[in-house]
Amino acid sequence: MIYHAEITIMPLKALLDPQGKAITASMKNLDLPEIDNVRVGKHISLDVKAKDREDAERKVDTACKKLLANPIMEYYTFNLTESAMPA
């Protein structure tokens, strides 16, 4: 089976997010003071071959832990969907 993963990686809430702070400050300059507490992260999309959903989740989780996210500074979430087999 082939599964499609959509991964979101965000800075831990306890850590300062300089990009988010800069964007939040710029919102006020754009006359959008009601937009506050902006956090900037990463979005990663990938396909994974696996025997079943559990196997796919395990592979994506391993990729996130070992390469895609820095657990000291970031947390991640992901969603899996079953993909059609390629032609």
One Martini backbone bead per residue (centre of mass of N, CA, C, O) as a GRO file, in nm:
protein
   87
    1MET     BB    1   0.102   0.033   0.013
    2ILE     BB    2   0.001   0.378  -0.012
    3TYR     BB    3   0.087   0.668   0.174
    4HIS     BB    4  -0.018   0.989   0.285
    5ALA     BB    5   0.168   1.259   0.433
    6GLU     BB    6   0.092   1.516   0.676
    7ILE     BB    7   0.326   1.745   0.814
    8THR     BB    8   0.360   1.913   1.133
    9ILE     BB    9   0.595   2.168   1.239
   10MET     BB   10   0.659   2.302   1.568
   11PRO     BB   11   0.721   2.504   1.805
   12LEU     BB   12   0.751   2.514   2.113
   13LYS     BB   13   0.560   2.694   2.332
   14ALA     BB   14   0.807   2.770   2.535
   15LEU     BB   15   0.930   2.898   2.284
   16LEU     BB   16   1.070   3.118   2.100
   17ASP     BB   17   0.933   3.300   1.800
   18PRO     BB   18   1.071   3.521   1.594
   19GLN     BB   19   0.893   3.505   1.342
   20GLY     BB   20   0.622   3.534   1.486
   21LYS     BB   21   0.681   3.807   1.618
   22ALA     BB   22   0.727   3.967   1.356
   23ILE     BB   23   0.447   3.913   1.236
   24THR     BB   24   0.279   4.026   1.465
   25ALA     BB   25   0.392   4.315   1.441
   26SER     BB   26   0.304   4.355   1.136
   27MET     BB   27  -0.004   4.346   1.174
   28LYS     BB   28  -0.027   4.629   1.297
   29ASN     BB   29   0.083   4.774   1.033
   30LEU     BB   30  -0.182   4.637   0.870
   31ASP     BB   31  -0.439   4.670   1.049
   32LEU     BB   32  -0.412   4.372   1.240
   33PRO     BB   33  -0.442   4.350   1.575
   34GLU     BB   34  -0.619   4.075   1.599
   35ILE     BB   35  -0.351   3.948   1.525
   36ASP     BB   36  -0.204   3.683   1.724
   37ASN     BB   37   0.027   3.456   1.807
   38VAL     BB   38   0.240   3.379   1.601
   39ARG     BB   39   0.338   3.072   1.433
   40VAL     BB   40   0.625   2.907   1.292
   41GLY     BB   41   0.656   2.644   1.050
   42LYS     BB   42   0.621   2.317   0.905
   43HIS     BB   43   0.555   2.151   0.585
   44ILE     BB   44   0.510   1.799   0.508
   45SER     BB   45   0.515   1.591   0.214
   46LEU     BB   46   0.442   1.230   0.178
   47ASP     BB   47   0.533   0.903   0.070
   48VAL     BB   48   0.445   0.560   0.178
   49LYS     BB   49   0.549   0.235   0.204
   50ALA     BB   50   0.312  -0.017   0.324
   51LYS     BB   51   0.134  -0.284   0.460
   52ASP     BB   52   0.006  -0.069   0.667
   53ARG     BB   53  -0.095   0.179   0.871
   54GLU     BB   54   0.092   0.114   1.110
   55ASP     BB   55   0.352   0.109   0.943
   56ALA     BB   56   0.330   0.399   0.838
   57GLU     BB   57   0.330   0.541   1.112
   58ARG     BB   58   0.606   0.435   1.202
   59LYS     BB   59   0.772   0.561   0.969
   60VAL     BB   60   0.693   0.857   1.009
   61ASP     BB   61   0.778   0.880   1.304
   62THR     BB   62   1.075   0.815   1.255
   63ALA     BB   63   1.135   1.048   1.060
   64CYS     BB   64   1.068   1.271   1.261
   65LYS     BB   65   1.263   1.191   1.498
   66LYS     BB   66   1.542   1.157   1.308
   67LEU     BB   67   1.493   1.429   1.091
   68LEU     BB   68   1.249   1.649   1.071
   69ALA     BB   69   1.264   1.681   1.389
   70ASN     BB   70   1.332   1.874   1.688
   71PRO     BB   71   1.260   1.774   2.010
   72ILE     BB   72   1.382   2.024   2.164
   73MET     BB   73   1.202   2.250   1.968
   74GLU     BB   74   0.983   2.035   1.856
   75TYR     BB   75   0.671   1.946   1.715
   76TYR     BB   76   0.444   1.683   1.591
   77THR     BB   77   0.216   1.612   1.319
   78PHE     BB   78  -0.005   1.361   1.155
   79ASN     BB   79  -0.150   1.256   0.837
   80LEU     BB   80  -0.321   0.977   0.691
   81THR     BB   81  -0.355   0.853   0.354
   82GLU     BB   82  -0.478   0.674   0.109
   83SER     BB   83  -0.334   0.573  -0.188
   84ALA     BB   84  -0.307   0.537  -0.501
   85MET     BB   85  -0.178   0.351  -0.722
   86PRO     BB   86   0.057   0.369  -0.937
   87ALA     BB   87   0.095   0.340  -1.294
   0.00000   0.00000   0.00000
